Amino acid sequence: MHYWQSAEHEIDFVLDHETFLEVKGGKATALDFAWFGRTFPRARLRVVGQDRFESRTVSGTTMQEFLLEVP
């Protein structure tokens, strides 16, 4: 597993060329990751944190929901 980083942003895990995973300890919204769709137009980012949200390229889920998912 790899991570991705630029001068302004970073993503915790790159699962494959279209799937990224970010883990947040605090609150996060889709607006916090508005840059992601411009940087990776064909990819999806999953944010694991405190809140659920959904946008075209970014979705958020709680840690509990993420850990209970069946692969």
C-alpha positions in Angstrom: 0.0 0.0 0.0 1.2 3.5 -0.8 0.3 7.0 0.0 0.1 10.1 -2.2 1.4 13.6 -1.4 1.7 17.0 -3.1 2.8 20.3 -1.8 -0.7 21.1 -0.5 -2.4 17.8 0.1 -1.9 14.2 1.1 -3.9 10.9 1.0 -3.2 8.2 3.5 -3.7 5.1 1.3 -3.6 4.5 -2.4 -5.3 1.1 -2.9 -5.1 1.2 -6.7 -5.0 3.8 -9.4 -8.7 4.6 -8.9 -9.3 4.0 -5.2 -7.9 6.2 -2.4 -8.6 6.1 1.3 -8.2 8.9 3.8 -8.6 8.5 7.6 -9.6 11.6 9.7 -9.7 11.8 13.4 -11.9 14.9 13.4 -14.7 16.2 11.3 -14.5 16.3 7.5 -16.8 17.3 4.7 -16.8 16.8 0.9 -15.8 20.5 0.6 -12.5 19.7 2.4 -11.7 17.4 -0.5 -13.0 19.5 -3.4 -9.5 19.4 -4.9 -9.5 15.6 -5.2 -11.9 15.5 -8.2 -9.8 18.0 -10.1 -6.6 16.1 -9.3 -7.9 12.6 -9.9 -11.0 13.0 -12.2 -11.5 9.2 -12.6 -10.8 8.1 -9.1 -12.9 7.8 -5.9 -11.8 8.8 -2.4 -13.3 7.2 0.7 -12.9 9.3 3.9 -13.2 7.4 7.1 -13.9 9.7 10.1 -16.8 11.0 12.1 -19.3 11.9 9.4 -21.2 10.5 6.4 -21.3 12.5 3.2 -21.4 11.9 -0.5 -20.2 13.8 -3.6 -19.3 12.8 -7.2 -15.8 11.7 -6.3 -15.6 11.6 -2.5 -17.7 9.7 0.1 -17.4 9.8 3.8 -18.2 7.0 6.3 -17.8 6.6 10.0 -15.1 4.4 11.4 -17.7 2.0 12.9 -19.4 1.6 9.5 -16.1 1.1 7.8 -14.9 -1.6 10.2 -18.3 -3.5 10.0 -18.3 -3.6 6.2 -17.9 -7.1 4.6 -15.2 -7.0 1.9 
